């Protein structure tokens, strides 16, 4: 289990902490749903692929007791996947989950060469200038340090928020000059279909389940529907991975791993 960094200090600026914190039970359920997704969730297949590939990538990280930076850490659902003895500093723009060590609107307000591993799951697409963002990640990494980034491809976006969508080659190009650059697709067309189909059903679920009484009646029905969608999606994914060939892809999201070249 990763430890909260003893050297991390909590920074608060007024703009960053104006959001009301979520109740602890809500935070706990969010962490559980992302770390241990269930087939009754609409996004089960997406999260299952993400967790499995993220766990495998973190097992390949070199070194013991590394200093880790979790960018836009949110509910920090993957702390237990970090290398043994890792000291993790969570950075976010607000502390709605109550788990950020550093709260700041500044991107990476840390000294040069502060960390051995930088992790950013499902959030790098919010960085306004990705090129500058990668340069900042390199700056705070020690020579030989690693970065792991996951970003969505097939996913609804907020019309009022600046977001980016990256293809695999585009994401890899941002890290030109780094060592061991690798991009993995987290789920293909079938996982994307199941997740988006489930998402549309969840929109209906949210509308008809606004009262506690209605939710108690409809939750089992929608839960079974999600299980069915995920079951079909998993079957199609098995067929797709066995027979799909060609250069075209439609993954749910992408995971990039890379290592900062040693100085010298």
N, C-alpha and C positions, 0 to 999 in steps of 0.2 A: 504494500500500500504506500502510495506516495505521501510525503509529509508536506504540510504547508511550510514554505520557506521561512526559516527563522530570520533571515535578513530582509524579507519583504516588509515594506512599510505601507500602511494604508493611506493613500492620498485621496482627498476629497476636494473637488471644486464644486461650487454651488450649482453650476449648470448640470453637472453629471449626476447629482444625487437627488434630483427633484422627483424621481419616480418612487411611488409607494412600494415598499418591499412586499414580496409575495409571502403568504403564510407558509410555515415550515412543512406542513403536510402536502401542500401543493408542489413545493420544490421537490420534496421526496418522491412524489409520483412522477414528476417530469424526469428526474434522474433515472428512476426505475424504467420508465417507458423507453428511454433512449439507450440505456445500457443493457437492459434485458427485455427487448420487445416481445410482445405476445401475438399470436395469430389473430386475436380479436382486435388488434390495432389496424387501422387502414394503411399505415406505412410500415407494416411489419417486414416485408421483404426488403424494402429499401434499407431500413435500419439494420437488419440482420446482415446484409452484405457489407454495410459500412463498418459495423462492429468487428466482423470477422477479418476484413482486410486491414483495419486499423490495428487490431491486436497483433496480426502477423508482422506489420511494419514496425511496431514498437518492440517486438521481440528481436528485430534485427539491429536495433540501435546499439552502438558500441559504447563501452564504458560502464562504470559502476557509480552509483550515487550521483547521477548527473543533476545539474541545475537546469530546470525546465521552465520555459515560459509558455503559458497557455493564453493565446491571444483571443480576446472576446470570449472569455471562459464560460459565461453563462452559468448553467447549473453544474458544471464540471462532472459530467456523468462518467468520464473515462479515466478518472484519477487512478483507479485500481489497476489499470492496464499499463501504467508507466513502469519503467525499469525499477528494480528493487532498490530502495534507498533514495529514490529521486526526491529532490526538494523542488516543489512546484510553486511558482508564482502565477496567480491568475490575474489577468488584466481585463478590464471591461470599461465601457463608457458609462455604466451605471451599476448599482449594486442591488438590483431588484431581487436577485436570488440570495443575497446575503453571503456570498461565497468568494467575492473578488478580493484580492489582496491589495491591488492597485486600481483605483478608479480615476480615470482621466480621459478627457477628449483628445489629448495628444497621443499620436501613434508611437508607441514604444518609447516612453520616457525613461530610458535606462542607459547606463554607461556602455561604452563599446565593450565587446567581448565579455558579456555578462553571463551567457548561457551556453550549455552544451546541446540543448535540444529546444527547438521552437515548434509548438503545436498550434494549429489553427483549424478547427473542425467546423465546416459549414458556415463560415463567416468571412473569409477573405474576400468574397465577392462584394462586400460592402466597402472595401478600401477604395477611396475615390481615384487614386493614382496607383495602379498596380505596380508599375515600374519602380516608383519611389518606395512603395511598400516592400518590394523584394529587396531593394537596396538597404532599407532599414533593418529588415530581418538579417541580412548578411552582416550588418554593422554590429548588432547585438550578439551574434553568434561568435563563439570562439573558433579559431582555425580547426577544421576537422569536425565541427559540430554539424548536427543534422536538422532538417526541417521536414515536417509532415503537414501537408495542407489538403483538406478535402473541400470541394466546392460542388454545388448542384449544377446540373445542366437542364434536366427536364423538371421544372418546378415553377409554380405560379410566382409572379413577382408583384410587388406593391407599386402601383402607378405613381405614388407620391414619394418614392424612395429611390435614390441612385443605387443601382445594382449592376453587376457585370455577369455575363455568362461566358465561360471559357470552353473551347474545345480542347482535346488532349494536346495536339501540336502547339496550340497557342499558349497553354499553360506551361508546357515544357520550354517554349521559347523564352518565357520570362526568366527562366533559370539557366539561360545559356552562359557557359563559363563555370558553372558549378560541376561538381563531381557526382557520379552515380545518379544522374537524373532519371527518374522512372515515373511513368504515369500509368495508373491502374484504373480500369473502369469498374465502378461499383454497381453491378447489375446492368443487364442489357435491355432490349426492347420489351421483353416480357415483364421484367420487374418494373419498368417505367409504366407499362400499361396497367399493371395491377395497382401501383401506387396512385396513379392519376384517377383510375376508376374508383378506387377507395376514397380518394380525396373528394370527388364529386358526391359520392354517397354520404360522406361525413358532413358535407355542407347541408344536405337534407337532414341528416341526423341532428345537427346543431339547431336547425330551425324548428323541428318538431319536438325537441327535447328541452325546451327552455324552462319548463317548470319541473320541480323535483318529482311530482307525481307522474308526469308524462315520461320523464326519463327512466323511471323504474320500470315502466311498461315496455318502452321501446328499446332499451339497451340490449336485452337478449336477442331481439330480432336483428338489430344492426350488427351486433357481435357475430352472429351466425353468418350474416352476409359478408362481413370482412373475412371470416375464416374461409368461406367459399371462394371469394376472389383471390385470396392469398394462395389457396390450394391450387386453383387453376393456373395462377401466375407461376407458382413453383414448378408445376408440371411442364408448362410451356418453356420455362427457363432451362430446364433439364434438356429438352429437345433442342432449344436454340444453341446451347453451349456445345452440344454434340455435333450439330450439323451446320450451324451458321458459319459462313465463310465470306470473305470480301473485305473491302476497305471502309464500308459505311457502318456507322454505329450510332446507337441512340441510348447511351447509358443514363441511369438516374443521376449519378454524379461521378466525379473523378477524384482520385487521390494521387497527389504528387509527393514523392520522397526525393530528397537531394541532400548532398553533403557539401558544406563549404570547403573549398580547397584550402589546404594548409598554406600559410605564408612562407615565402622563401623563393 
